[in-house]
């Protein structure tokens, strides 16, 4: 299967005739300044996706995927406060390639062996003009090799997937940074009886800093703040074990689980004072812990009606950096689905929740609910959704408190306030039926621009 595409995006964010007040700063600024900010992100992206499958026998097969795109990204931000102006203009050529091949062998004793090879490549070339002038060129690639073996023995099933990752990235004018790291994904399932089972999963992985933080760029964005990249941050190791129990009765299902997530060299924003300006940069000397527990209950009294309740507790713990942070969050959701002939109806509800963004920013969200109805007959389908009716002032609240900088930001998001959608779909059937290819996930263009 071969798929090609073209995406274009143009996002503008403007503030006109705003007003600024400053508190406890030595910079040469004054309160009551008239503020104008004009910001624009524009990109176009041609892409290609290819999937192939070769079956050599009933027990052996090879499938492969190539997914890549080129993106031309333009970032233009103009900040004006009375007689002070700061301009950021960046043009970036960005290339992303993902290649994957899987060779599978099935054996006669209910076991299977799969070898997988992944290659991820990112190349960014950025030209900064305006208040500051820089040229940044970043090359990064990661090669991952996995061997996946699975076996079923009576009530016991296990799947072990060891691997090795070689990660390298290099910024123009600097030596390359290389990491060779073991990978592991494993799953073990024990069927206690006909209605109960235990499952344990464990993942060991690695990741490297976000590409828009690895640079030598400094950009003054207003009279106070200078953004600064950090090319010296380290590779992160990730650990994620999870244990869950499932109970399936005739009309009732219950799942409970506990998990733990660990990340070293977790990246946070770092702030300090230099020559009367606030420097906003990044640091990687934090350790992030996230224990959690969850429960999910499903009740299906008939083939036309089902209900689901879910709850979750998460504890965020950040240790290191300039200060320790912690945040507890309890949230829940509910859903009811009803089906009758060609019609289906659904009601869903989500409680307020809290999250810790980038191991540092506290985010609060509020109630959400949705009413939906669908009619489907033959190739025709009509779907109507009403979201958060009569809610007009639900906002996302972000808060940060650091030794030299703090903020509280309130964003009015359409997804948390009332809106409605209507879809009318007609599906065409043509050609002979073929085996289904993997789901293609469309992602937004990445960028290494410091913003």
N, C-alpha and C positions, 0 to 999 in steps of 0.2 A: 504494500500500500504506500502510495506517495501522496503527500499533502503539502501544498504551498499556501502561503498567506501573506497579507500585508496589513499592518496595524499602524494607525496614526493617532496621536494623542496630543492634546493642547489644553493645559490647565493654567488658569490665571487666578491670582489671589491679590486683590488690591485693597489698600487702606487709604482713604482720602479724607483729608482735613481732620485727622486724629489729633490727640493731645497727649503729651508725655510729661510725667512727673518723676523726679529722681530723688532718691533717699540714700544718705550716707555714701556719697561718692565724691572723690577728689578731682574727677575729670571736669574739664571746662564746659559744663552744660548748665542749662537753666530750666526751671520748671515752666510749664505752660507752653512749651514749644509746639508749633504746628507740624504735624507729622504726615508724610505721604510715603507709602510703600507700594511699589508696583512689581509684582513677581510673576514670572511666566516660565513654565516647563513645557517644552515641546519636543516630540520625538516621532520618528517614523521607523518602522521595523519590518523589513521583508524576512520571512522565515520559511524553513523547509523541514519536513518530518517524513521519515521513511521507516517502514516496518516490514520485515521479511521473516518467513518461517520455512524451514526445510525439514521434512520428516524423512529420515533415512530408513526407519523400520517402525514396528509397533512399539519399540522400547527406546528408540534414540531419536532426538530432534535437536535442531539448532534454530534459535530465534535471535534477531538482532534489531536494534533501533538506532537511528541517527536523528538527532534533534538539534537544530541550530538556527541562529538568527544573527543578523547584523542590525545594529541600532545606531541611528544618528540622533544624539541627544543635545538639546540646546537649553541652557539655563540662563535666564536674564532677570536680575533683581536690581532695582534702583530704590535707594533709601534716601529720603530728603527730610531734613529736620531744620527748619528755618534756613540758615545759610550754610549748613553742613550737608554734604552729599557723599554717598558711598555706592559704588556701582560694581556689581559682580556679573561678569559675562563669561560663560564657559561653553565651549563647543567640544563635544566628545564623540569619538568613533569607538563603538563597543561591539565586540564579537563574542558570542557564546556558542560552545559546542558541547553536546553530550552524546557519547557513543556507548552502546551496551550490547554485549553478546552473551547468550546463555546456552550452554550445551547440557542436555538432560539425558540421563540413562536410568531406566526403570528395570528392576530386577524381579525375580519370581517370588521373593519372600516378603512382599509388601514393603519393600524399601526402595529408595530412590537417591541418586547422586546427581548434583547439578554443579557445574563450574560456571562462574559468572565473572565477566571482566567489564569494568566501568572506566570511562575516561571523561573527565570534566575539564574544559579549558575556557579561560576567560582572558581576553586581551582588551585593555582600555588605553586610549591615547586622548588626553585632555589638554586643551589650550585655554588657560585662564588669562583674561584681559580685564580692563576696568581699573579699579583702585589698586589691585595687585596683579602682577604678571608672572605666570608660571607655566611650565610645560611638564606634564606628568605622564609617564608611560608605565603601565603595570601589566606584567605577564604572570598568570597563575595557572597551575594545572594540578590535578589530582588523579592518580591511577589507583584503582581498588580491585583487588582480586579476591573472590570468595569461592569457597568450596562448601556446598550445602548438602548434608546427608540427613535423610529422614527415615524412620523405621517405626512400624507398628508391631507391638508385642502384646497380644491379648488386650487388656484394659489400658495398657500404657502406650503412649505415643511420644516420640521425641524428635526434634529437629534441631540440629546443630550446624551453625553457619560461621565457621572461623574465616578470617580474612586478614589482609595486609593492605595498608594505605601508604602510598608515597605522595607526599604533598610538597609542592615547591612554588614559591612566588618571589618575584624580583621586581623591585622598583628601579626605574632608570637612575643610573649613577650610584647604585648600591649593590652589594653582594647579594646573591640569592639566598633565601632562607629555606632550608629543607627539613622535612620531618618524615621519619619512617615509623609508623604507628600500627600496633595490632588492632584488629577489629574482631568483634564477636557478636553474633546474634543467636540466641538459643531459645527454644520453647519446649516445655515438657507438659504433657496432659495426662492426668490419671482419672479414669472413669470409675467413680466409687460404686455406682449402681446404675440402674436404668435412667434415673432422673437427676443425678448429681455428678459433677466433675470438678476437679481442681486443676488449675493451670498456673504455671510459673514461666515468666519470660525474663530474659536478661539481655541487655544491650550495652556494648562497650564501643564507643566511637570517638571521633575527633573532629574538630572544626578549626577554622582559622578566622582572624578578625574580618569584620565586614569590609568589603572592598572600598567603601567610601571613607574609611578611617585610616587606611594605609597610604599616607602621602606626606610630603614635606610642605604642603601649602599652608599659608597664613592669609586669612581674609578678614579685613575689618568690615563688619556689617552694620555698625552704628557707632555713635560717639564713644561708647563704652566697651563693647564686646569685640574681641578678635577670635575668630575660629582658627584652630590649628590642628593639623593632622598629627599622627604618631606612627612612624614606620617601624617601630621597634617592639611591637607587641607580639606575644608568644602564641603558640598553638594551644588549643584547649582540649582537655580530655573529658569525655562525657560518660557517665554511668547511669543506667536506668533499670533497676530490677522491679518486678511487679508480681504479686500473688493475687489470684482471684478465685472465687468459688461461684459456681452456677447451679441453680436448682430449677428444673423444668418439670412442672406438673401439667395436668391436662389443660387447664385454663389460666394457670398462673406461672410466672417465671420471675426468679429473683437472682440478681447478680451483685456480689459485693467484692471489693478489691482494695488493696493497699499498694502503694508504690512509693518510690524514692528516686529523686533525680539529683545528680551531682555534676557540677562543672567547675573546673579550676580555670584560672586566667579569664574569669568572667569580665567582660569589658564594660566599664561605666564611664560617664562623662566626668572630667576633672576640671576644677576651676581654681585659678590662683591669680594674684595681682602682679602685674609687670608694668612699670613705668606709668602708673595711673590708669591702666586698662585692665579689664577682666579678660583673662585668657581662658577660652573654652576649648579643651582638648580631651584626650582619652587616656585611660590607664587600664592595666590588665592584672592588677595584683589582688583581685577579689576571688573568693570562693563562694559559689552559690549552691545552697541546699534547698530542696523542695520536697518534703514528705507530704503525702496526700492520702485520702481515703474517699471511696465513692460507693454509692448504692443505687441500684436501678430495679424497679418493679414494673412488670407488665401484666395486665389482666385482659384476657380475651374471652368475654362471655359468649360470643357467637362469631361466626365467620364474617359478619358485617360490622362488628364493633370491637375496637381495642383501645386500651388506655395505658399510658406509661407515666411513671413518676421517677424522677432522678434527683439525687442530691450529692453534693461534693464538698469536702473540706480540704483546703490547701494552706500550708504554712510556708511562707517565703522567708528564707534566712540568708543574709549576705554578710560575710565576714571578711575583713581586710579593707584596704583602701583607706579613705580618710575617716570613716566611721562605720560601725555595724548597723545593719538595718534588719527589720523584721516586719512581717505583715501576715495576719491571719484572715482567711476568707471562707465564708460558708455561702453556698448558692444552691439553687434548685430550679427544676423545670418540670412542666407537665404538658402532656399532649393527649388529645382524643381524636380518633379517626373513625368515620362512619361511612360505609359503602352501601349503596342501593342501586342496583341495575347499572346504568351508565353514569351515575353520579357518585361523587365522593366529597365529603366535607371534613374539615379539619380545624381544630382549635388548639393553639399552643400558647404557653405562658412561661416567661423566664423571670426570676427574681433579680433584685439588684445584686451587684457583685463588686468585688475589689480585686485588683491585680497589681503586680509590680512589674512595670515595663522597663526593659533593659537593666534589670537588677537595681533600679534606682527610683523610678518615677511611680508614685502611687496614683492609680487610676480608679475612679468610681464610676460605675454605670448604674442605670436605673431600670425600672420595670419595663418589660417588653411583652407584647402579645400579638397574635396574628389570627385572623379568621380567613379561611380559604374555601373555595368551592371549585370543583372541576366537573365538566361533562366531557365524556370521551365516547365516540361512536365511529367505528371504522377508522378512517384516516383523519377524521376531524377531532380536534380537542379545543376546548375553551376553558381557561383558568382565570379566576378572579381572586385577588388577595387584598385584604384590608389590614393594615398594620398600625397598631397603637392609636386607634381612633380616640379622639377627644384629648390626646396628649399633645400639648403644644410647647411645653417648657422643659422637656427632658434633655439634659445636657450630659456631656462627658466631662468630668472634672479631673484634671491632671495636676499633681502637686509634687514639688521637689524642694528639699531643704538640704543645702550643703554649706560648709563653713563660709564660703565667700559669695554664695549665690543661692537665691531661692525664688520660686515662682509658683503661682497658682493660675492655671489656664482653664477657662470654661469654653468648651466647644459645643455649638449646637449642631448636632448631627441629624440628618434627615432620617437615618435608619432607626433613631430612637424617638421619633415623633411621627405624627399621623401622615400616612401616605397610602395610596392604593395603586394596584397594577392590574392590567387586563391583558391576557395573551390569547390570540387566536392562531391555531396551528393546523396546517394540513401537511401530512406526510406522504411522500411519493414512494411507491415500491417499484423498483425496476431491476432488471438483471437477475441473475441467479443468486441464491442465498450462499453466503460464504461464512466461514468461521469468524467469530468476533475477534477483532484486534484489540490490544490493550487500550484502555481509555486514554485519550489525548488530553492532557491538562494544559490549558493556555495560561501562561504566566505573564505578568507585566515585565517590561524591559528592566534589566538591572542597570545600575550606573555606579561609577566610581567617583562621581563629583562630590566634593565637600560642600555641604549646604548648611 
